[in-house]
Amino acid sequence: MYTAMNCAIQQAKTEGKNFDFGGSRVEGVRHFNLQLGGVDRVYYCHQWDNSPLWYRWVKQLRKALRK
């Protein structure tokens, strides 16, 4: 596996591209990626909800009642 990943990284490097490991929250996968020279990056996901106010309120109420 390391050899296959190393070949892919070297090919990306020779073509002047970045190699994205894709990341993972699984510690074993994270460790594997770091051993290959990966760097931890934090990515954010922002969402905008255009739903009507009453719908968002009902959704929050339903979520609170499930707990």
PyMOL Python script that loads the backbone (N, CA, C, O; Angstrom):
from pymol import cmd

cmd.read_pdbstr("""\
ATOM      1  N   MET A   1       0.818  -1.187   0.000  1.00  0.00           N
ATOM      2  CA  MET A   1       0.000   0.000   0.000  1.00  0.00           C
ATOM      3  C   MET A   1       0.871   1.263   0.000  1.00  0.00           C
ATOM      4  O   MET A   1       0.599   2.225  -0.719  1.00  0.00           O
ATOM      5  N   TYR A   2       1.919   1.235   0.820  1.00  0.00           N
ATOM      6  CA  TYR A   2       2.810   2.398   0.856  1.00  0.00           C
ATOM      7  C   TYR A   2       3.445   2.650  -0.509  1.00  0.00           C
ATOM      8  O   TYR A   2       3.606   3.798  -0.924  1.00  0.00           O
ATOM      9  N   THR A   3       3.806   1.568  -1.206  1.00  0.00           N
ATOM     10  CA  THR A   3       4.437   1.712  -2.518  1.00  0.00           C
ATOM     11  C   THR A   3       3.483   2.331  -3.529  1.00  0.00           C
ATOM     12  O   THR A   3       3.867   3.205  -4.306  1.00  0.00           O
ATOM     13  N   ALA A   4       2.237   1.871  -3.511  1.00  0.00           N
ATOM     14  CA  ALA A   4       1.237   2.419  -4.441  1.00  0.00           C
ATOM     15  C   ALA A   4       0.988   3.894  -4.156  1.00  0.00           C
ATOM     16  O   ALA A   4       0.915   4.705  -5.080  1.00  0.00           O
ATOM     17  N   MET A   5       0.858   4.240  -2.881  1.00  0.00           N
ATOM     18  CA  MET A   5       0.643   5.643  -2.514  1.00  0.00           C
ATOM     19  C   MET A   5       1.854   6.486  -2.875  1.00  0.00           C
ATOM     20  O   MET A   5       1.710   7.605  -3.366  1.00  0.00           O
ATOM     21  N   ASN A   6       3.052   5.954  -2.634  1.00  0.00           N
ATOM     22  CA  ASN A   6       4.270   6.691  -2.950  1.00  0.00           C
ATOM     23  C   ASN A   6       4.367   6.964  -4.453  1.00  0.00           C
ATOM     24  O   ASN A   6       4.763   8.055  -4.863  1.00  0.00           O
ATOM     25  N   CYS A   7       4.006   5.977  -5.269  1.00  0.00           N
ATOM     26  CA  CYS A   7       4.027   6.179  -6.724  1.00  0.00           C
ATOM     27  C   CYS A   7       3.049   7.279  -7.141  1.00  0.00           C
ATOM     28  O   CYS A   7       3.367   8.118  -7.984  1.00  0.00           O
ATOM     29  N   ALA A   8       1.862   7.265  -6.543  1.00  0.00           N
ATOM     30  CA  ALA A   8       0.864   8.287  -6.862  1.00  0.00           C
ATOM     31  C   ALA A   8       1.347   9.672  -6.438  1.00  0.00           C
ATOM     32  O   ALA A   8       1.155  10.652  -7.158  1.00  0.00           O
ATOM     33  N   ILE A   9       1.969   9.744  -5.275  1.00  0.00           N
ATOM     34  CA  ILE A   9       2.486  11.028  -4.786  1.00  0.00           C
ATOM     35  C   ILE A   9       3.599  11.529  -5.696  1.00  0.00           C
ATOM     36  O   ILE A   9       3.627  12.708  -6.049  1.00  0.00           O
ATOM     37  N   GLN A  10       4.519  10.643  -6.078  1.00  0.00           N
ATOM     38  CA  GLN A  10       5.625  11.036  -6.944  1.00  0.00           C
ATOM     39  C   GLN A  10       5.130  11.500  -8.309  1.00  0.00           C
ATOM     40  O   GLN A  10       5.662  12.459  -8.869  1.00  0.00           O
ATOM     41  N   GLN A  11       4.110  10.824  -8.850  1.00  0.00           N
ATOM     42  CA  GLN A  11       3.559  11.228 -10.136  1.00  0.00           C
ATOM     43  C   GLN A  11       2.919  12.608 -10.032  1.00  0.00           C
ATOM     44  O   GLN A  11       3.098  13.449 -10.914  1.00  0.00           O
ATOM     45  N   ALA A  12       2.179  12.838  -8.963  1.00  0.00           N
ATOM     46  CA  ALA A  12       1.562  14.153  -8.770  1.00  0.00           C
ATOM     47  C   ALA A  12       2.638  15.228  -8.650  1.00  0.00           C
ATOM     48  O   ALA A  12       2.501  16.325  -9.190  1.00  0.00           O
ATOM     49  N   LYS A  13       3.706  14.895  -7.935  1.00  0.00           N
ATOM     50  CA  LYS A  13       4.791  15.860  -7.742  1.00  0.00           C
ATOM     51  C   LYS A  13       5.471  16.210  -9.062  1.00  0.00           C
ATOM     52  O   LYS A  13       5.774  17.377  -9.310  1.00  0.00           O
ATOM     53  N   THR A  14       5.715  15.205  -9.914  1.00  0.00           N
ATOM     54  CA  THR A  14       6.384  15.477 -11.191  1.00  0.00           C
ATOM     55  C   THR A  14       5.492  16.287 -12.131  1.00  0.00           C
ATOM     56  O   THR A  14       5.989  17.010 -12.994  1.00  0.00           O
ATOM     57  N   GLU A  15       4.173  16.164 -11.962  1.00  0.00           N
ATOM     58  CA  GLU A  15       3.246  16.925 -12.798  1.00  0.00           C
ATOM     59  C   GLU A  15       2.884  18.280 -12.186  1.00  0.00           C
ATOM     60  O   GLU A  15       2.058  19.015 -12.728  1.00  0.00           O
ATOM     61  N   GLY A  16       3.518  18.603 -11.040  1.00  0.00           N
ATOM     62  CA  GLY A  16       3.276  19.892 -10.395  1.00  0.00           C
ATOM     63  C   GLY A  16       1.916  19.988  -9.738  1.00  0.00           C
ATOM     64  O   GLY A  16       1.369  21.082  -9.602  1.00  0.00           O
ATOM     65  N   LYS A  17       1.360  18.855  -9.329  1.00  0.00           N
ATOM     66  CA  LYS A  17       0.042  18.833  -8.692  1.00  0.00           C
ATOM     67  C   LYS A  17       0.174  18.516  -7.215  1.00  0.00           C
ATOM     68  O   LYS A  17       1.194  17.987  -6.772  1.00  0.00           O
ATOM     69  N   ASN A  18      -0.858  18.839  -6.460  1.00  0.00           N
ATOM     70  CA  ASN A  18      -0.927  18.454  -5.049  1.00  0.00           C
ATOM     71  C   ASN A  18      -1.629  17.116  -4.942  1.00  0.00           C
ATOM     72  O   ASN A  18      -2.518  16.807  -5.735  1.00  0.00           O
ATOM     73  N   PHE A  19      -1.229  16.325  -3.964  1.00  0.00           N
ATOM     74  CA  PHE A  19      -1.868  15.032  -3.730  1.00  0.00           C
ATOM     75  C   PHE A  19      -2.734  15.163  -2.488  1.00  0.00           C
ATOM     76  O   PHE A  19      -2.229  15.448  -1.402  1.00  0.00           O
ATOM     77  N   ASP A  20      -4.032  14.957  -2.644  1.00  0.00           N
ATOM     78  CA  ASP A  20      -4.970  15.082  -1.528  1.00  0.00           C
ATOM     79  C   ASP A  20      -5.237  13.699  -0.956  1.00  0.00           C
ATOM     80  O   ASP A  20      -5.734  12.812  -1.651  1.00  0.00           O
ATOM     81  N   PHE A  21      -4.902  13.523   0.311  1.00  0.00           N
ATOM     82  CA  PHE A  21      -5.111  12.238   0.962  1.00  0.00           C
ATOM     83  C   PHE A  21      -6.583  11.993   1.290  1.00  0.00           C
ATOM     84  O   PHE A  21      -6.962  10.859   1.581  1.00  0.00           O
ATOM     85  N   GLY A  22      -7.393  12.997   1.250  1.00  0.00           N
ATOM     86  CA  GLY A  22      -8.810  12.823   1.531  1.00  0.00           C
ATOM     87  C   GLY A  22      -9.136  12.917   3.007  1.00  0.00           C
ATOM     88  O   GLY A  22     -10.263  13.265   3.359  1.00  0.00           O
ATOM     89  N   GLY A  23      -8.200  12.624   3.871  1.00  0.00           N
ATOM     90  CA  GLY A  23      -8.401  12.759   5.294  1.00  0.00           C
ATOM     91  C   GLY A  23      -9.313  11.713   5.890  1.00  0.00           C
ATOM     92  O   GLY A  23     -10.038  11.017   5.179  1.00  0.00           O
ATOM     93  N   SER A  24      -9.265  11.614   7.194  1.00  0.00           N
ATOM     94  CA  SER A  24     -10.118  10.684   7.924  1.00  0.00           C
ATOM     95  C   SER A  24     -10.033  11.001   9.402  1.00  0.00           C
ATOM     96  O   SER A  24      -9.017  11.501   9.885  1.00  0.00           O
ATOM     97  N   ARG A  25     -11.100  10.706  10.112  1.00  0.00           N
ATOM     98  CA  ARG A  25     -11.089  10.854  11.566  1.00  0.00           C
ATOM     99  C   ARG A  25     -10.652   9.557  12.248  1.00  0.00           C
ATOM    100  O   ARG A  25     -10.486   9.517  13.467  1.00  0.00           O
ATOM    101  N   VAL A  26     -10.469   8.513  11.467  1.00  0.00           N
ATOM    102  CA  VAL A  26      -9.994   7.241  12.005  1.00  0.00           C
ATOM    103  C   VAL A  26      -8.490   7.378  12.264  1.00  0.00           C
ATOM    104  O   VAL A  26      -7.724   7.731  11.368  1.00  0.00           O
ATOM    105  N   GLU A  27      -8.085   7.092  13.501  1.00  0.00           N
ATOM    106  CA  GLU A  27      -6.697   7.347  13.894  1.00  0.00           C
ATOM    107  C   GLU A  27      -5.701   6.551  13.046  1.00  0.00           C
ATOM    108  O   GLU A  27      -4.642   7.076  12.703  1.00  0.00           O
ATOM    109  N   GLY A  28      -6.011   5.307  12.703  1.00  0.00           N
ATOM    110  CA  GLY A  28      -5.108   4.494  11.889  1.00  0.00           C
ATOM    111  C   GLY A  28      -4.897   5.087  10.502  1.00  0.00           C
ATOM    112  O   GLY A  28      -3.777   5.102   9.992  1.00  0.00           O
ATOM    113  N   VAL A  29      -5.975   5.575   9.894  1.00  0.00           N
ATOM    114  CA  VAL A  29      -5.880   6.182   8.568  1.00  0.00           C
ATOM    115  C   VAL A  29      -5.127   7.499   8.653  1.00  0.00           C
ATOM    116  O   VAL A  29      -4.302   7.806   7.792  1.00  0.00           O
ATOM    117  N   ARG A  30      -5.410   8.276   9.688  1.00  0.00           N
ATOM    118  CA  ARG A  30      -4.702   9.545   9.890  1.00  0.00           C
ATOM    119  C   ARG A  30      -3.203   9.298  10.038  1.00  0.00           C
ATOM    120  O   ARG A  30      -2.390   9.994   9.430  1.00  0.00           O
ATOM    121  N   HIS A  31      -2.844   8.306  10.846  1.00  0.00           N
ATOM    122  CA  HIS A  31      -1.427   7.971  11.054  1.00  0.00           C
ATOM    123  C   HIS A  31      -0.776   7.550   9.736  1.00  0.00           C
ATOM    124  O   HIS A  31       0.342   7.964   9.427  1.00  0.00           O
ATOM    125  N   PHE A  32      -1.483   6.726   8.967  1.00  0.00           N
ATOM    126  CA  PHE A  32      -0.975   6.288   7.657  1.00  0.00           C
ATOM    127  C   PHE A  32      -0.695   7.481   6.756  1.00  0.00           C
ATOM    128  O   PHE A  32       0.362   7.559   6.130  1.00  0.00           O
ATOM    129  N   ASN A  33      -1.639   8.405   6.692  1.00  0.00           N
ATOM    130  CA  ASN A  33      -1.474   9.590   5.845  1.00  0.00           C
ATOM    131  C   ASN A  33      -0.325  10.471   6.325  1.00  0.00           C
ATOM    132  O   ASN A  33       0.424  11.013   5.512  1.00  0.00           O
ATOM    133  N   LEU A  34      -0.185  10.615   7.638  1.00  0.00           N
ATOM    134  CA  LEU A  34       0.907  11.432   8.169  1.00  0.00           C
ATOM    135  C   LEU A  34       2.267  10.799   7.878  1.00  0.00           C
ATOM    136  O   LEU A  34       3.240  11.513   7.635  1.00  0.00           O
ATOM    137  N   GLN A  35       2.346   9.473   7.900  1.00  0.00           N
ATOM    138  CA  GLN A  35       3.604   8.791   7.605  1.00  0.00           C
ATOM    139  C   GLN A  35       4.030   9.000   6.155  1.00  0.00           C
ATOM    140  O   GLN A  35       5.216   8.919   5.835  1.00  0.00           O
ATOM    141  N   LEU A  36       3.066   9.268   5.285  1.00  0.00           N
ATOM    142  CA  LEU A  36       3.381   9.521   3.883  1.00  0.00           C
ATOM    143  C   LEU A  36       3.636  11.003   3.596  1.00  0.00           C
ATOM    144  O   LEU A  36       3.781  11.401   2.440  1.00  0.00           O
ATOM    145  N   GLY A  37       3.690  11.806   4.647  1.00  0.00           N
ATOM    146  CA  GLY A  37       3.982  13.221   4.460  1.00  0.00           C
ATOM    147  C   GLY A  37       2.744  14.106   4.435  1.00  0.00           C
ATOM    148  O   GLY A  37       2.823  15.281   4.077  1.00  0.00           O
ATOM    149  N   GLY A  38       1.609  13.547   4.812  1.00  0.00           N
ATOM    150  CA  GLY A  38       0.369  14.329   4.845  1.00  0.00           C
ATOM    151  C   GLY A  38       0.395  15.366   5.955  1.00  0.00           C
ATOM    152  O   GLY A  38       1.156  15.246   6.915  1.00  0.00           O
ATOM    153  N   VAL A  39      -0.433  16.370   5.815  1.00  0.00           N
ATOM    154  CA  VAL A  39      -0.548  17.446   6.804  1.00  0.00           C
ATOM    155  C   VAL A  39      -2.008  17.563   7.211  1.00  0.00           C
ATOM    156  O   VAL A  39      -2.898  17.565   6.360  1.00  0.00           O
ATOM    157  N   ASP A  40      -2.253  17.660   8.514  1.00  0.00           N
ATOM    158  CA  ASP A  40      -3.621  17.848   8.993  1.00  0.00           C
ATOM    159  C   ASP A  40      -4.120  19.238   8.619  1.00  0.00           C
ATOM    160  O   ASP A  40      -3.440  20.234   8.865  1.00  0.00           O
ATOM    161  N   ARG A  41      -5.290  19.303   8.033  1.00  0.00           N
ATOM    162  CA  ARG A  41      -5.938  20.569   7.690  1.00  0.00           C
ATOM    163  C   ARG A  41      -7.358  20.520   8.220  1.00  0.00           C
ATOM    164  O   ARG A  41      -7.994  19.466   8.216  1.00  0.00           O
ATOM    165  N   VAL A  42      -7.846  21.645   8.670  1.00  0.00           N
ATOM    166  CA  VAL A  42      -9.224  21.731   9.147  1.00  0.00           C
ATOM    167  C   VAL A  42     -10.073  22.329   8.036  1.00  0.00           C
ATOM    168  O   VAL A  42      -9.762  23.399   7.512  1.00  0.00           O
ATOM    169  N   TYR A  43     -11.135  21.639   7.686  1.00  0.00           N
ATOM    170  CA  TYR A  43     -12.067  22.118   6.673  1.00  0.00           C
ATOM    171  C   TYR A  43     -13.400  22.388   7.342  1.00  0.00           C
ATOM    172  O   TYR A  43     -13.824  21.636   8.220  1.00  0.00           O
ATOM    173  N   TYR A  44     -14.053  23.445   6.936  1.00  0.00           N
ATOM    174  CA  TYR A  44     -15.334  23.810   7.501  1.00  0.00           C
ATOM    175  C   TYR A  44     -16.433  23.628   6.462  1.00  0.00           C
ATOM    176  O   TYR A  44     -16.215  23.783   5.261  1.00  0.00           O
ATOM    177  N   CYS A  45     -17.594  23.304   6.949  1.00  0.00           N
ATOM    178  CA  CYS A  45     -18.754  23.140   6.080  1.00  0.00           C
ATOM    179  C   CYS A  45     -19.839  24.088   6.583  1.00  0.00           C
ATOM    180  O   CYS A  45     -20.375  23.901   7.675  1.00  0.00           O
ATOM    181  N   HIS A  46     -20.154  25.085   5.799  1.00  0.00           N
ATOM    182  CA  HIS A  46     -21.183  26.044   6.174  1.00  0.00           C
ATOM    183  C   HIS A  46     -22.451  25.741   5.382  1.00  0.00           C
ATOM    184  O   HIS A  46     -22.399  25.452   4.187  1.00  0.00           O
ATOM    185  N   GLN A  47     -23.574  25.812   6.059  1.00  0.00           N
ATOM    186  CA  GLN A  47     -24.846  25.560   5.396  1.00  0.00           C
ATOM    187  C   GLN A  47     -25.764  26.753   5.611  1.00  0.00           C
ATOM    188  O   GLN A  47     -25.762  27.373   6.675  1.00  0.00           O
ATOM    189  N   TRP A  48     -26.527  27.054   4.614  1.00  0.00           N
ATOM    190  CA  TRP A  48     -27.489  28.143   4.684  1.00  0.00           C
ATOM    191  C   TRP A  48     -28.875  27.536   4.514  1.00  0.00           C
ATOM    192  O   TRP A  48     -29.153  26.857   3.525  1.00  0.00           O
ATOM    193  N   ASP A  49     -29.736  27.788   5.488  1.00  0.00           N
ATOM    194  CA  ASP A  49     -31.070  27.199   5.465  1.00  0.00           C
ATOM    195  C   ASP A  49     -32.083  28.275   5.088  1.00  0.00           C
ATOM    196  O   ASP A  49     -32.328  29.205   5.856  1.00  0.00           O
ATOM    197  N   ASN A  50     -32.665  28.140   3.904  1.00  0.00           N
ATOM    198  CA  ASN A  50     -33.663  29.096   3.433  1.00  0.00           C
ATOM    199  C   ASN A  50     -35.084  28.662   3.780  1.00  0.00           C
ATOM    200  O   ASN A  50     -36.051  29.216   3.257  1.00  0.00           O
ATOM    201  N   SER A  51     -35.210  27.674   4.659  1.00  0.00           N
ATOM    202  CA  SER A  51     -36.538  27.201   5.044  1.00  0.00           C
ATOM    203  C   SER A  51     -37.277  28.301   5.797  1.00  0.00           C
ATOM    204  O   SER A  51     -36.649  29.180   6.387  1.00  0.00           O
ATOM    205  N   PRO A  52     -38.611  28.255   5.780  1.00  0.00           N
ATOM    206  CA  PRO A  52     -39.381  29.229   6.559  1.00  0.00           C
ATOM    207  C   PRO A  52     -39.079  29.087   8.051  1.00  0.00           C
ATOM    208  O   PRO A  52     -38.716  28.007   8.518  1.00  0.00           O
ATOM    209  N   LEU A  53     -39.229  30.168   8.783  1.00  0.00           N
ATOM    210  CA  LEU A  53     -38.930  30.180  10.211  1.00  0.00           C
ATOM    211  C   LEU A  53     -39.737  29.141  10.966  1.00  0.00           C
ATOM    212  O   LEU A  53     -39.196  28.455  11.834  1.00  0.00           O
ATOM    213  N   TRP A  54     -41.031  29.007  10.652  1.00  0.00           N
ATOM    214  CA  TRP A  54     -41.869  28.049  11.367  1.00  0.00           C
ATOM    215  C   TRP A  54     -41.378  26.619  11.153  1.00  0.00           C
ATOM    216  O   TRP A  54     -41.441  25.801  12.071  1.00  0.00           O
ATOM    217  N   TYR A  55     -40.886  26.310   9.944  1.00  0.00           N
ATOM    218  CA  TYR A  55     -40.398  24.965   9.652  1.00  0.00           C
ATOM    219  C   TYR A  55     -39.132  24.662  10.451  1.00  0.00           C
ATOM    220  O   TYR A  55     -38.988  23.564  10.988  1.00  0.00           O
ATOM    221  N   ARG A  56     -38.214  25.630  10.534  1.00  0.00           N
ATOM    222  CA  ARG A  56     -36.990  25.433  11.314  1.00  0.00           C
ATOM    223  C   ARG A  56     -37.312  25.246  12.780  1.00  0.00           C
ATOM    224  O   ARG A  56     -36.680  24.436  13.460  1.00  0.00           O
ATOM    225  N   TRP A  57     -38.306  25.998  13.282  1.00  0.00           N
ATOM    226  CA  TRP A  57     -38.703  25.872  14.681  1.00  0.00           C
ATOM    227  C   TRP A  57     -39.274  24.480  14.960  1.00  0.00           C
ATOM    228  O   TRP A  57     -38.934  23.861  15.968  1.00  0.00           O
ATOM    229  N   VAL A  58     -40.135  23.993  14.077  1.00  0.00           N
ATOM    230  CA  VAL A  58     -40.718  22.658  14.240  1.00  0.00           C
ATOM    231  C   VAL A  58     -39.632  21.592  14.178  1.00  0.00           C
ATOM    232  O   VAL A  58     -39.668  20.622  14.935  1.00  0.00           O
ATOM    233  N   LYS A  59     -38.678  21.768  13.289  1.00  0.00           N
ATOM    234  CA  LYS A  59     -37.571  20.825  13.155  1.00  0.00           C
ATOM    235  C   LYS A  59     -36.730  20.774  14.436  1.00  0.00           C
ATOM    236  O   LYS A  59     -36.355  19.692  14.888  1.00  0.00           O
ATOM    237  N   GLN A  60     -36.438  21.930  15.014  1.00  0.00           N
ATOM    238  CA  GLN A  60     -35.672  21.974  16.264  1.00  0.00           C
ATOM    239  C   GLN A  60     -36.463  21.362  17.405  1.00  0.00           C
ATOM    240  O   GLN A  60     -35.903  20.645  18.235  1.00  0.00           O
ATOM    241  N   LEU A  61     -37.758  21.638  17.455  1.00  0.00           N
ATOM    242  CA  LEU A  61     -38.609  21.084  18.509  1.00  0.00           C
ATOM    243  C   LEU A  61     -38.646  19.561  18.403  1.00  0.00           C
ATOM    244  O   LEU A  61     -38.530  18.864  19.411  1.00  0.00           O
ATOM    245  N   ARG A  62     -38.805  19.055  17.209  1.00  0.00           N
ATOM    246  CA  ARG A  62     -38.836  17.603  16.990  1.00  0.00           C
ATOM    247  C   ARG A  62     -37.520  16.958  17.411  1.00  0.00           C
ATOM    248  O   ARG A  62     -37.509  15.891  18.025  1.00  0.00           O
ATOM    249  N   LYS A  63     -36.413  17.615  17.076  1.00  0.00           N
ATOM    250  CA  LYS A  63     -35.088  17.113  17.450  1.00  0.00           C
ATOM    251  C   LYS A  63     -34.930  17.093  18.978  1.00  0.00           C
ATOM    252  O   LYS A  63     -34.370  16.148  19.534  1.00  0.00           O
ATOM    253  N   ALA A  64     -35.425  18.138  19.648  1.00  0.00           N
ATOM    254  CA  ALA A  64     -35.316  18.216  21.105  1.00  0.00           C
ATOM    255  C   ALA A  64     -36.184  17.145  21.781  1.00  0.00           C
ATOM    256  O   ALA A  64     -35.803  16.610  22.822  1.00  0.00           O
ATOM    257  N   LEU A  65     -37.331  16.834  21.203  1.00  0.00           N
ATOM    258  CA  LEU A  65     -38.223  15.835  21.804  1.00  0.00           C
ATOM    259  C   LEU A  65     -37.690  14.415  21.628  1.00  0.00           C
ATOM    260  O   LEU A  65     -38.033  13.529  22.410  1.00  0.00           O
ATOM    261  N   ARG A  66     -36.877  14.192  20.636  1.00  0.00           N
ATOM    262  CA  ARG A  66     -36.307  12.855  20.417  1.00  0.00           C
ATOM    263  C   ARG A  66     -35.268  12.490  21.438  1.00  0.00           C
ATOM    264  O   ARG A  66     -35.005  11.305  21.643  1.00  0.00           O
ATOM    265  N   LYS A  67     -34.664  13.467  22.091  1.00  0.00           N
ATOM    266  CA  LYS A  67     -33.599  13.199  23.068  1.00  0.00           C
ATOM    267  C   LYS A  67     -34.129  12.625  24.300  1.00  0.00           C
ATOM    268  O   LYS A  67     -33.369  12.341  25.226  1.00  0.00           O
TER     269      LYS A  67
END
""", "prot")
cmd.dss("prot")
cmd.show_as("cartoon", "prot")
cmd.util.cbc("prot")
cmd.orient("prot")
